[in-house]
Every structure is written in structure tokens, then in C-alpha cells.
Amino acid sequence: MPSSSSVALNRPEELVEQLSSIDGNAKLRALRDVKNQIIGNKTKKNNYIKLGAIPKVVEILANETDAALLVESAVSVGSFARDVDAGVKALLENGVLPHLVRILRNSDNKVVEACARSLRIIIQSKLAPKYDMLEDNSIELLRSLLTSQNENVLEVAASIIARCCETNEEQQAVIDVGALERLVCLLGNSMNRREASLDALVALVKNNSQITLMLIGLDNGGALATIIKLLKYKSPRTRLLSCMCLSNIIHASPSSYPQEKELKVEMLSILVKLLDEPGQVGEATPYALADLVANSEEMQKLAFDEKAIEKLCSFLCKGFLQDKHLQGILVALAELCSRLEESRRQVLDLQAQSPITTAFEHKSIGVRVAACSCIKSISRSVKVHDTESAGFKLILWHYYALISHLIFFVDQNLRTILTSETSENLVSPLFKLLDDETPEVQVAALGAISNIVLDFIPHKKVFFKCGGVGQLIQLARSMDPMLRLNAMWALRNLMYLADMAVKQKVMMELTTSTLTSLIHDHEEFIQEQALAFVRNLVYGSVESVQLVFAENGRIFNSVVSLLEIATRPEICTQGIYVLSNVAAGNEYHKEQVMRSLTQNIDGECMPSTWIRFLQDFSNPHVRIAAVWCIMNLSYPDSPGLEMRIARLSDAGVLAQIQKMTDDQCLDVKDRVKTVLEQVTSIGKSL
């Protein structure tokens, strides 16, 4: 039976007091007792943190030279830091990092290894500070760690690299101190060091083609071959990190790897299986899966066939998930649904929309952003997406736009989210995110809204009911350019094939003054979206066209004045399409466009500035739009047609059109042919 004095010394308060003892042996015994009690026990860790143990442990690490005390204090630091954020926070606040780094140079190998392990635990924490690899002190620290013969120290170096290489400049700074070769050496070492090396290589090659080529060529391809072999390693984390590293290599490589397709299929299969892993591997795998299939319809189809969406939706519908895991699942679903209609349909069929919209109210910013991205992808239509990338050709091609519009509404895979019942459940909580305190969430919500208001009548009705238009307009006036950009994008999509009542309501709230200000915004991307808004605004009826001539034509004149100075092809394209849609209006509207195309000085017609758009070979969309406008101006059976043809001829426009019959762009050739047929049909020779 223990004596009363020994019992007293095991009390936490007594042990914490003994950590400051002047008796080295008593201090060592107290350190060991504290260490033994807190290992694997979060409750006791938190208790000792509250009792003030950490400042005393750090003080021992800072001031003592005895090897046994240094080892025990370093091990205790690692125990406090493992899996307890409060421990990491307290250690950092008490300045533990410089002491651990200094002691890595100790001559006693046991001391160095204990410090290295604890330092690695702290560095891997989300609370750890990021070393700036562009600072001399950080680079010198990394250089000294990389030249160490102690592999535990090398593991620390790898952990630092994994956290601190976010830019190409930082990556290059790390490469310049010889990190690549040292990291590759660790691939053949113990599991922990191998995984630390892979983690660092993931960061080093990300979006960096130069370093990727260096790694591929290292040891005559031996380094790459080693990483590929690790895909079959028994450790789940090793397989995950190998997939992540190879995915970054594939994305960053300027040329295709010979067996790239087979390798990607193997990686995809591995990642889908790793989704079932517990703990950190299972939480990190959805992010790796999203990265692998990004921007690839082929890879997304393979993931669909591998039942990746079924697994992810199963996790999502089960209930409670850690924040990081939930965010990763939403990120993966967003990417998997970004290009594939079958994937969108399956997410809806599996009843996953409800937990996704529930995530709008999650406490985590990342989860809310990911949920918005997910809804954005699910509500995306390939038909509309393709129309955007082709410059909204359907808006000008009237009958084709109508057919596309009708087909869109009978799409079976989107019927679930088109009903009035589901609209209330989706739009209302999404609308609330426009008031989120975080701009990142607001931008993500705007991205989702841009899709769901594009052509979904039930969603539009709920959106108006919630006062969403006013909120979008308020965000379009924001000082934050990203909010202005995305708010204008949403308003642009709201105008797509909108009826006259919607257009009038939006313009009443937006005002001519705000719109003209956005057309001349100092950010070119916002100018582009503002012009696209006007383009959709004036599409359709003569009444729609007339909207830009309110207040003495301020909106129309703003578009024309911007076109006179614009050089960016995307801005020119949208602006020209505005004039093209206006030219589809009545005689007054056509005349206003003609005045912007032709100049008359002292009764003499001058060469048209429009010719520069017809001669723009940097971007075929500019030429397509310019020819479309001439098509609308020369449309048959129009009262002032002959006069317009004459003026276009005198201004050199028709002569330029004649030169474009063999344009390298097929769409341009087709439109040029139509213009020439319309012109010659009235007997006007060129």
C-alpha cells in the first residue's frame, strides 16, 4: 500500500509545483509522472493545461542542459500537442518553437529525436505558424535541417515544407537548398518518414511544371517509379499521399505521361476505396478525389462508374460528420457534378439535396462555401454551359434559343429541383447566405444563385418573393470587386430569356445610374458582366430594346463609349452583341446602331471603326459578333434597308465583309455568307 507522501506527490497540483523544483531529480520525476499521466488522455491533458503545467515544461526545455530533462520535457511537449488544440495553443504562446529548433543541434541523439518528434507534431497542427520560405532565417533553418544526418530531423524538414510551399517562389526557394534530392531519399525509409516525404513532395510539385519535370527526371525516372510503386503499399495514408503526389505531377506536367490514362484509372480506384477509411485518411480522400477528376469529364464518368457518388452521398445522408470530412465530401460532389449530367441526376435521386442545403447553416465557413459550390454544380445545365462558352450564340439565334429553352424544361434529371415545393427549401436558405458575414461565403452563394436563377421559373418566383433582386443589386454596389462581379453575374443570368415584367422590375431597382456605373467599372471583368446583363436585357421584343434608351439613351451610349476604347476581346464581344440585339429592334433602334458604326463628317462618310472588330483575328468570337450585327442591320423587308446598305458600303464595312468569305472560323464564314445573300437580294453590288 502506498504511503501518504507518495500519494500526495501524484496529485496534479503537487506535480505541477515540482516542475519548478530546484532539485533536478525531483523535477525529472515530476516530468515523467506528468508525461505518463497525459499520454493518450485528453481529459488529463486539459487538466494539466489549466493548472499551468505547460509554461513550466517549456521553461525546462529553455533553460536546462541535462539530457534526461531535455528528453522528458520534449516528449511532454509532444504529448500536450497531440490531438489537443488547447495544448498546441498554450505551447505556441509560451514560445516553444525556437527552443525545439535550437535543441535540434544538440549532440545527444536521443535529445534530438525527442525534439524532432515533438516539433513535427506541432508543425502539423492547423494552429502552427507558417514559415515564410522567402525569409533568410526560414531558409537557413530549412538548410540546416536538410543537411542533418538524423532522419528524424529530416522528417521535421519535410513537415515544414509540406506546410510552407504555397507559391512558386516559395517552392523554388526550397528547391534551391537541395530539398528535392533529400526528400526522395526518405521515400525508401520508414513509413513515417516516407509519408512525410510524400506530403512535402505533394506541396513542392503543385502547379509547378518546372519542379515536376525535375522530379520526373530525377534518377532517370527512378523517383517517379518509386512513387508509383507506393500506390500498392499497405499503409492507407501512403497510398493516399502517393495518389495526391501523382495527381499534382499529372496536372503540372507540360506533356502527358506515357501510361497516364492507366495510372489515373488505378489512382481513381484506390481513392474510391480509401473513402471508407476511418480517421484522417478518410477525411482527406474526398479532396484528393476532387483534385484528380477536376475539369475532366472522362475522369468524372469513371468515378461515376466506380460508384464514388453513391459512397459520398451515403456518408452525407448518414448524419454527423467532422467539419473537414463534410467539407471534403461537398467539394468532391461539386467537382463530380461539374460536367456530368448523370452525376447530377444521381445526387438528386439519392436524396442528397436536403443535407447539402442543411449545410448552408453550418458553423464552418468552408462547409458553407462547399455547400454553395455543390448546389452550383447540381443546378448547372450542360446546354447552358456550352452556350456561355460559345458566346451565348443562342441568344441571337432566335429559333434555336427557343428550342434549347424548351428542351431544358423537359430535362428529366433536373425536374426534381424545378418544382415550387423544392424551390422554397433551396432558394430561401441560399438567399440568407447573401447576408453572411464572410465575403467568401457571399461569393459562393452568388455563384450558386447565378445558376439556379438562369432558367428555373419556380426558383425565380421564390427569389423575387424573398427580395433577392434588391440584395443582388446591393451587392453589385459593394466596394468588394468579387462581390460586384458575382452579383452582376447573377443579375445577368436572371435576365436570360426573362419576360418583360421581370426586366422592368429589375431595372426599376437597379436604376440606369447604377448600371452605367457598372458598365464603366474600373475592373474589366465587371465591365464584361455588366455588358452581358445589358445584352440579355435587350434580347427579345422591341419593348426590351427600348429599355436601354431610357433617360436619353444613357445605357446605350455607355455601351457605345466603352466599345470605342475597349481592347479586351471578351468585353468587345459582349458589347457588340448588345448592339446586335438592339439592331434587331425597330427602325429607330437600327438607326442608333448605324450611327455608332458609321461616322459622317462634313457630309462625307468616314471609314467605320467597326472594321477593327471585323479584322480582329485574335479572337473569332469578336468577328462572329460583329458579323451578327451586320446581319441584323441588313435583314430583308426592313424599310430603311437600302439606305443602311449604302452607308455600310460607303464606310468600308461591306468591302471588309467581302474579304471574309474564306475566314478560318466556320461560324464567321456562315454568317458572312448570310450577310452577302441579304445584301445581294436587294440588287446592291459590292
C-alpha positions in Angstrom: 0.0 0.0 0.0 1.5 3.4 -1.0 2.5 5.8 1.7 0.6 9.1 2.2 3.6 11.1 1.0 3.8 9.2 -2.3 0.1 9.7 -2.9 0.5 13.4 -2.4 3.2 13.6 -4.9 0.9 12.0 -7.5 -1.6 14.8 -7.2 -1.6 17.0 -10.3 -1.2 20.2 -8.2 1.8 18.8 -6.5 3.4 17.5 -9.7 3.0 20.9 -11.4 4.7 22.5 -8.4 7.6 20.1 -8.6 8.2 21.0 -12.2 9.8 24.2 -10.8 11.9 22.4 -8.2 15.5 23.3 -7.8 16.2 19.6 -7.2 16.9 18.2 -10.7 15.9 14.6 -9.7 12.6 15.8 -8.3 12.0 17.8 -11.4 12.8 14.8 -13.6 10.4 12.5 -11.6 7.6 15.1 -11.9 8.2 15.4 -15.6 7.9 11.6 -16.0 4.8 11.4 -13.9 3.1 14.2 -15.8 4.1 12.6 -19.2 2.9 9.2 -18.1 -0.5 10.5 -17.0 -1.3 12.6 -20.0 -0.3 10.2 -22.8 -3.5 9.2 -24.6 -5.7 11.0 -22.1 -7.2 14.3 -23.3 -9.0 14.9 -20.0 -5.8 14.9 -18.0 -4.0 16.9 -20.7 -6.6 19.6 -20.4 -6.5 19.5 -16.6 -2.7 19.9 -16.5 -3.0 22.8 -19.1 -5.4 24.6 -16.7 -3.1 24.0 -13.8 -0.3 25.8 -15.7 2.0 22.9 -16.5 2.9 23.9 -20.0 4.8 27.2 -19.1 6.9 25.1 -16.6 7.7 22.4 -19.1 8.7 25.0 -21.7 10.9 26.7 -19.1 12.7 23.4 -18.5 13.3 23.0 -22.3 14.6 26.5 -22.5 17.0 26.5 -19.5 18.1 23.0 -18.7 21.1 21.2 -20.3 20.8 17.8 -18.7 19.9 15.3 -21.4 17.4 13.4 -19.4 15.5 16.5 -18.5 15.5 17.7 -22.1 14.3 14.3 -23.4 11.4 14.2 -20.9 10.4 17.8 -21.4 10.5 17.4 -25.2 8.4 14.2 -25.0 5.9 16.0 -22.7 5.6 18.9 -25.2 4.7 16.4 -27.9 2.1 14.7 -25.7 0.5 18.0 -24.9 0.4 18.9 -28.6 -1.0 15.7 -29.9 -4.8 15.9 -30.7 -5.4 18.8 -28.3 -5.6 22.3 -29.9 -5.5 23.9 -26.4 -2.2 22.2 -25.9 -0.7 23.5 -29.1 -2.1 27.0 -28.5 -0.5 27.1 -25.0 2.8 25.8 -26.2 3.0 28.3 -29.0 2.0 31.2 -26.7 4.9 30.1 -24.4 7.4 30.2 -27.2 8.2 26.6 -27.5 9.2 26.5 -31.2 12.6 28.4 -31.0 13.7 26.2 -28.1 12.8 23.0 -30.0 14.6 24.2 -33.1 17.7 25.2 -31.1 17.9 21.8 -29.4 17.9 20.0 -32.7 21.6 20.9 -32.8 22.2 19.1 -29.5 25.0 16.5 -29.6 22.8 13.9 -27.8 20.9 11.8 -30.4 18.1 10.9 -28.0 17.5 14.6 -27.2 17.4 15.5 -30.9 15.0 12.7 -31.8 12.6 13.7 -28.9 12.6 17.3 -30.0 12.2 16.4 -33.7 9.1 14.3 -33.0 7.5 17.0 -30.9 8.4 19.7 -33.4 6.8 17.6 -36.2 3.5 17.2 -34.2 3.3 20.9 -33.6 4.1 21.9 -37.2 1.4 19.5 -38.5 -1.2 21.3 -36.3 -3.6 23.7 -38.0 -2.6 26.3 -35.3 1.1 26.2 -36.1 2.5 29.4 -37.7 3.6 29.2 -41.4 7.3 29.7 -42.0 7.9 32.3 -44.7 10.2 30.5 -47.1 11.3 33.8 -48.7 12.9 35.0 -45.4 16.6 34.3 -44.8 16.0 32.9 -41.3 13.5 30.3 -42.6 15.7 29.2 -45.4 18.7 28.9 -43.2 16.7 26.8 -40.7 15.5 24.5 -43.5 19.0 24.2 -44.9 20.4 23.2 -41.5 17.6 20.6 -41.1 18.1 19.2 -44.5 21.8 18.7 -44.0 21.3 16.8 -40.8 22.2 13.1 -40.8 19.4 12.4 -38.3 16.4 11.1 -40.2 14.0 12.4 -37.6 15.3 15.9 -38.3 14.8 15.3 -42.0 11.2 14.3 -41.2 10.7 17.7 -39.5 12.1 19.4 -42.6 9.7 17.5 -44.7 6.8 18.5 -42.5 7.8 22.2 -42.7 8.0 22.0 -46.5 4.5 20.4 -46.7 3.0 23.4 -44.9 5.0 26.3 -46.3 5.2 25.9 -50.1 2.1 27.7 -51.4 3.6 29.8 -54.1 6.1 29.1 -57.0 8.6 31.4 -55.3 8.4 29.5 -52.0 8.7 26.2 -53.9 11.8 27.4 -55.8 13.4 28.7 -52.6 13.0 25.2 -51.0 14.4 23.5 -54.2 17.4 25.9 -54.1 18.6 24.4 -50.7 18.6 20.9 -52.1 15.3 19.7 -50.7 14.2 17.6 -53.7 17.0 15.1 -53.5 16.8 14.8 -49.7 13.1 14.2 -49.8 13.4 11.5 -52.4 16.0 9.8 -50.2 13.4 9.5 -47.5 11.0 7.6 -49.8 12.9 4.4 -49.1 12.9 4.9 -45.3 10.5 4.1 -42.5 6.7 4.6 -43.0 6.5 7.9 -41.1 9.5 9.4 -43.0 8.2 8.1 -46.3 4.8 9.7 -45.7 6.4 13.0 -44.5 8.5 13.0 -47.7 5.4 12.3 -49.9 3.5 15.1 -48.1 6.3 17.5 -48.8 6.5 16.4 -52.5 2.8 17.0 -52.9 3.3 20.6 -51.9 6.5 21.1 -54.0 5.2 20.0 -57.3 1.7 21.5 -57.1 1.1 23.8 -60.1 4.8 23.9 -60.8 5.8 22.4 -64.1 9.5 23.1 -63.7 9.8 21.2 -60.4 7.6 18.5 -61.7 10.0 17.9 -64.6 12.9 17.9 -62.2 11.2 15.2 -60.1 10.2 13.1 -63.2 13.8 13.2 -64.4 15.5 12.5 -61.1 17.4 9.2 -61.0 16.5 8.6 -64.6 12.8 8.3 -63.7 13.6 6.3 -60.6 11.9 8.7 -58.2 8.7 8.7 -60.1 8.7 4.9 -60.4 9.1 4.7 -56.6 6.1 6.9 -56.0 4.0 4.8 -58.4 5.0 1.7 -56.6 3.9 3.2 -53.3 0.3 3.1 -54.7 0.3 -0.5 -53.7 1.8 0.0 -50.3 -0.2 -1.5 -47.4 -0.5 1.8 -45.4 -3.7 3.7 -46.4 -2.0 7.1 -45.8 0.9 6.2 -48.0 -1.5 5.2 -50.8 -3.4 8.5 -50.4 -0.3 10.7 -50.4 1.1 8.8 -53.5 -2.2 9.5 -55.3 -2.1 13.2 -54.3 1.6 13.5 -55.4 0.9 11.8 -58.8 -2.2 13.8 -59.3 -0.2 17.0 -58.9 2.5 15.7 -61.2 0.0 14.9 -63.9 -1.8 18.3 -63.6 1.5 20.2 -63.6 3.4 18.2 -66.3 3.5 20.0 -69.6 3.3 16.7 -71.5 1.4 13.5 -70.9 3.0 10.6 -69.1 3.2 7.5 -71.4 0.9 5.4 -69.2 -1.0 8.4 -67.8 -4.5 7.1 -68.5 -3.9 3.7 -66.9 -2.3 5.4 -63.9 -5.2 7.7 -63.4 -7.7 4.8 -63.5 -5.7 3.0 -60.9 -5.5 6.1 -58.7 -9.2 6.6 -59.0 -9.9 3.1 -57.9 -7.6 3.5 -54.9 -9.2 6.8 -53.9 -12.7 5.5 -54.1 -11.7 2.6 -51.8 -9.9 4.9 -49.4 -13.2 6.9 -48.9 -14.2 4.1 -46.5 -11.0 4.5 -44.3 -11.6 5.9 -40.8 -9.9 8.9 -39.4 -7.7 11.4 -41.2 -7.2 9.3 -44.4 -11.0 9.0 -44.9 -11.4 12.7 -44.2 -8.7 13.8 -46.7 -9.6 11.4 -49.5 -12.6 13.4 -50.9 -10.3 16.3 -51.5 -7.8 14.1 -53.4 -10.6 12.6 -55.4 -12.0 16.1 -56.3 -8.5 17.2 -57.5 -8.0 14.1 -59.6 -11.3 14.4 -61.5 -11.1 18.2 -61.8 -12.0 19.6 -65.3 -12.2 16.1 -66.8 -15.5 14.7 -67.9 -13.8 11.4 -68.7 -12.5 11.0 -65.1 -15.8 12.1 -63.7 -17.5 9.4 -65.8 -15.0 6.8 -64.5 -15.7 8.0 -60.9 -19.4 7.6 -61.6 -18.9 4.1 -62.8 -16.8 3.4 -59.7 -19.9 4.4 -57.6 -18.0 7.3 -56.0 -21.1 9.4 -55.8 -23.1 6.6 -54.1 -20.4 6.4 -51.4 -20.2 10.2 -50.9 -23.9 10.6 -50.7 -24.2 7.7 -48.3 -21.8 9.5 -45.9 -23.6 12.7 -46.4 -27.0 11.2 -45.6 -25.9 9.3 -42.5 -25.7 12.3 -40.3 -22.9 13.7 -38.2 -19.5 14.3 -39.8 -16.4 16.1 -38.7 -16.2 19.6 -40.3 -13.3 18.7 -42.6 -14.8 15.5 -43.7 -18.2 17.1 -44.5 -16.5 19.9 -46.4 -14.4 17.4 -48.4 -17.5 15.4 -49.4 -19.2 18.5 -50.6 -16.1 19.6 -52.5 -15.9 16.2 -54.2 -19.6 16.1 -55.1 -19.3 19.6 -56.6 -16.4 18.6 -58.8 -18.0 15.2 -59.8 -21.2 17.0 -60.8 -19.5 19.9 -62.6 -19.6 18.3 -66.1 -21.7 15.2 -65.9 -25.5 15.1 -66.1 -25.6 11.5 -64.9 -23.9 12.6 -61.7 -26.3 15.4 -61.0 -29.2 13.1 -61.5 -27.8 10.5 -59.1 -27.2 13.1 -56.4 -30.8 14.1 -56.6 -32.1 10.5 -56.8 -30.1 9.7 -53.7 -31.9 12.4 -51.8 -28.7 14.3 -51.0 -30.1 17.7 -51.8 -31.5 18.1 -48.3 -28.3 17.6 -46.3 -26.5 19.8 -48.8 -28.9 22.7 -48.2 -28.8 22.0 -44.4 -25.0 22.7 -44.7 -25.8 26.3 -45.7 -26.3 26.9 -41.9 -23.2 25.1 -40.8 -20.8 26.9 -38.4 -17.8 26.2 -40.6 -17.1 28.8 -43.4 -15.5 26.1 -45.5 -18.6 23.9 -45.3 -20.9 26.7 -46.2 -18.8 27.6 -49.2 -18.6 23.9 -50.3 -22.3 23.5 -50.0 -22.9 26.5 -52.3 -20.4 25.1 -54.8 -22.2 21.8 -54.7 -25.6 23.4 -55.4 -24.0 25.4 -58.2 -22.8 22.2 -59.9 -26.0 20.3 -59.4 -28.1 23.1 -60.9 -25.8 23.6 -63.9 -27.1 22.7 -67.3 -24.6 21.5 -69.9 -26.7 23.1 -72.6 -26.5 26.5 -70.8 -22.8 26.0 -70.0 -22.0 25.3 -73.6 -24.0 28.4 -74.7 -21.9 30.5 -72.4 -18.6 29.2 -73.7 -19.7 29.8 -77.3 -20.6 33.4 -76.5 -24.3 33.0 -76.0 -24.9 32.3 -79.7 -28.4 31.0 -78.8 -29.5 34.5 -77.6 -29.1 35.8 -81.1 -30.2 32.7 -83.0 -33.9 33.1 -82.1 -35.5 29.9 -83.1 -32.6 27.8 -81.8 -32.7 29.6 -78.5 -36.4 28.7 -78.2 -35.8 25.1 -78.9 -33.0 25.0 -76.3 -35.3 26.7 -73.8 -38.0 24.0 -74.3 -35.6 21.1 -74.2 -34.1 22.5 -71.0 -37.5 22.3 -69.2 -38.2 18.7 -70.1 -34.8 17.5 -68.9 -35.7 14.7 -66.5 -32.6 14.9 -64.4 -33.4 18.4 -63.3 -37.2 18.1 -62.7 -36.6 17.5 -59.0 -35.1 20.9 -58.4 -37.6 22.7 -60.7 -40.7 22.2 -58.5 -42.2 25.0 -56.5 -42.1 22.9 -53.4 -38.3 22.3 -53.5 -37.6 25.9 -54.6 -38.7 27.3 -51.2 -36.4 24.8 -49.4 -33.5 25.6 -51.7 -33.7 29.3 -52.5 -34.7 30.7 -49.1 -31.7 29.4 -47.1 -29.3 30.2 -50.0 -30.7 33.7 -50.1 -29.8 34.1 -46.4 -26.2 33.5 -47.2 -26.1 36.8 -49.2 -26.0 38.4 -45.7 -23.3 36.1 -44.4 -20.5 37.9 -42.5 -17.9 36.3 -44.7 -17.3 37.6 -48.2 -16.1 34.2 -49.4 -19.4 32.7 -48.5 -21.3 35.5 -50.1 -19.3 35.0 -53.4 -20.0 31.2 -53.3 -23.7 31.8 -52.7 -23.8 34.3 -55.6 -22.2 31.6 -57.8 -25.0 29.1 -56.9 -27.7 31.7 -57.3 -26.3 32.6 -60.8 -27.1 29.0 -61.9 -30.5 28.5 -60.2 -32.0 31.7 -61.5 -30.8 31.1 -65.0 -33.9 29.4 -66.3 -35.7 27.8 -63.4 -39.1 29.6 -63.2 -40.1 28.3 -59.7 -36.7 29.5 -58.3 -37.1 32.9 -59.8 -40.5 33.3 -58.2 -39.2 32.4 -54.8 -36.2 34.6 -55.4 -38.4 37.6 -56.1 -40.6 36.8 -53.1 -37.5 36.8 -50.8 -36.4 40.2 -52.0 -33.4 38.6 -53.7 -33.2 41.1 -56.5 -32.7 44.0 -54.1 -30.0 42.1 -52.3 -28.1 41.3 -55.6 -28.3 45.0 -56.5 -26.9 46.0 -53.1 -24.0 43.5 -53.6 -23.5 44.9 -57.1 -22.7 48.2 -55.5 -20.3 46.7 -53.0 -16.7 48.0 -52.6 -15.5 44.4 -52.9 -14.9 43.7 -56.6 -15.5 39.9 -56.2 -18.9 40.7 -54.8 -19.7 43.1 -57.6 -18.5 40.7 -60.2 -20.6 37.7 -58.9 -23.7 39.9 -58.2 -23.6 41.1 -61.8 -23.2 37.6 -63.0 -26.3 36.5 -61.1 -28.2 39.5 -62.4 -27.1 38.7 -65.9 -28.4 35.1 -65.6 -31.6 36.4 -64.1 -32.1 38.3 -67.3 -31.6 35.3 -69.5 -34.8 34.7 -71.5 -36.7 36.8 -68.9 -40.1 38.2 -69.6 -40.7 41.9 -69.8 -42.2 42.1 -66.3 -39.0 40.7 -64.8 -36.8 43.0 -66.8 -38.8 46.1 -65.8 -38.8 45.1 -62.1 -35.1 44.5 -62.1 -34.3 47.8 -63.9 -36.6 49.7 -61.6 -34.5 48.5 -58.6 -31.1 48.6 -60.4 -31.5 52.1 -61.9 -29.9 53.4 -65.0 -27.3 55.3 -63.0 -26.0 52.1 -61.2 -25.9 50.1 -64.5 -24.0 52.8 -66.4 -21.5 52.9 -63.5 -21.0 49.2 -63.6 -20.5 49.3 -67.4 -17.6 51.6 -66.8 -16.4 49.9 -63.6 -12.6 50.0 -63.2 -12.5 46.2 -63.1 -12.7 44.8 -66.7 -14.3 41.5 -65.6 -17.2 43.5 -64.1 -17.5 45.6 -67.3 -17.9 42.3 -69.2 -20.7 41.0 -66.9 -22.4 44.4 -67.0 -22.4 44.3 -70.8 -23.7 40.7 -70.7 -26.5 41.8 -68.5 -27.5 44.5 -71.0 -27.2 42.0 -73.8 -29.8 39.8 -72.1 -31.9 42.8 -71.1 -32.4 43.9 -74.7 -32.9 40.4 -76.2 -36.4 39.7 -77.4 -39.1 42.3 -78.0 -38.9 45.8 -79.2 -40.0 46.9 -75.7 -36.9 45.2 -74.3 -34.7 47.1 -76.7 -36.3 50.3 -75.7 -35.2 49.9 -72.1 -31.6 51.0 -73.0 -32.9 54.2 -74.5 -34.4 55.5 -71.2 -33.1 58.8 -69.9 -31.9 59.9 -73.3 -30.2 56.6 -74.1 -27.7 56.7 -71.2 -27.3 52.9 -71.1 -26.9 52.6 -74.9 -24.5 55.5 -75.0 -22.4 53.9 -72.2 -22.1 50.7 -74.2 -21.0 52.6 -77.3 -18.5 54.7 -75.4 -17.0 51.6 -73.8 -16.7 49.8 -77.1 -14.8 52.8 -78.5 -12.0 52.2 -76.1 -12.2 48.5 -75.2 -9.5 46.2 -76.2 -10.2 43.0 -74.2 -11.9 40.5 -76.6 -14.5 39.4 -74.0 -15.6 43.0 -73.4 -15.8 43.7 -77.1 -17.8 40.6 -77.8 -20.4 41.3 -75.2 -20.7 45.0 -76.2 -21.0 44.1 -79.9 -23.8 41.6 -79.1 -25.6 44.4 -77.2 -25.6 46.4 -80.4 -26.6 43.4 -82.4 -29.6 42.8 -80.3 -30.5 46.4 -80.5 -30.2 46.2 -84.3 -32.9 43.5 -84.2 -35.3 46.2 -83.0 -37.3 48.8 -84.9 -36.1 51.4 -87.4 -35.2 53.9 -84.7 -33.1 51.3 -82.9 -31.3 50.3 -86.1 -30.5 53.9 -86.8 -28.9 54.3 -83.4 -26.7 51.4 -84.1 -25.8 52.7 -87.5 -24.7 56.0 -86.0 -22.3 54.1 -83.7 -20.9 52.1 -86.7 -20.5 54.9 -89.2 -19.2 58.5 -88.9 -20.3 61.4 -91.2 -18.0 64.4 -91.2 -19.0 67.4 -93.4 -21.4 65.2 -95.3 -18.7 62.6 -96.1 -18.9 59.1 -94.7 -15.7 58.1 -92.9 -14.3 54.6 -92.6 -16.1 52.7 -89.8 -14.4 51.9 -86.5 -16.4 48.7 -86.7 -13.8 47.4 -89.2 -11.4 46.8 -86.4 -13.7 44.2 -84.9 -14.2 42.5 -88.3 -10.4 42.4 -88.7 -9.7 41.1 -85.1 -8.0 37.7 -85.7 -7.0 37.4 -82.0 -10.5 36.1 -81.1 -13.1 34.6 -83.5 -15.9 35.5 -81.1 -15.3 39.2 -81.8 -15.7 38.7 -85.5 -18.7 36.4 -85.1 -20.5 39.1 -83.0 -19.5 41.9 -85.4 -20.9 40.0 -88.5 -24.1 39.1 -86.5 -24.7 42.8 -86.0 -24.3 43.5 -89.7 -26.7 40.6 -90.4 -29.4 42.2 -88.2 -28.9 45.6 -89.9 -29.2 44.1 -93.3 -32.2 41.9 -92.5 -34.6 41.8 -95.5 -38.0 43.5 -95.6 -36.9 46.4 -93.4 -38.0 50.0 -94.5 -34.6 51.6 -94.3 -32.6 48.7 -95.6 -31.3 50.2 -98.8 -30.0 53.3 -97.1 -28.3 51.3 -94.4 -26.6 49.1 -97.1 -25.4 52.2 -98.9 -24.0 53.7 -95.7 -22.3 50.4 -94.7 -20.8 50.2 -98.2 -19.5 53.8 -98.1 -17.9 53.2 -94.7 -16.0 50.2 -96.0 -17.9 47.7 -93.9 -19.3 45.6 -96.7 -15.9 45.6 -98.5 -14.4 44.1 -95.4 -17.2 41.6 -95.2 -16.4 40.5 -98.8 -12.8 39.8 -97.7 -14.1 37.4 -95.0 -15.7 34.8 -97.2 -12.8 32.4 -96.5 -12.4 33.2 -92.8 -10.7 30.4 -90.9 -13.7 30.3 -88.5 -16.6 28.3 -89.9 -19.2 30.3 -87.9 -17.8 33.6 -89.3 -17.9 32.1 -92.9 -21.6 31.1 -92.4 -22.6 34.5 -91.1 -20.7 36.3 -93.9 -22.5 34.2 -96.5 -25.8 35.2 -95.0 -24.9 38.9 -95.0 -23.8 38.7 -98.6 -27.0 36.9 -99.6 -29.1 39.5 -97.8 -27.3 42.4 -99.4 -27.3 41.0 -103.0 -31.0 40.1 -102.6 -31.9 43.8 -103.0 -29.7 44.1 -106.0 -26.9 46.1 -104.4 -23.5 45.3 -105.8 -20.4 45.5 -103.6 
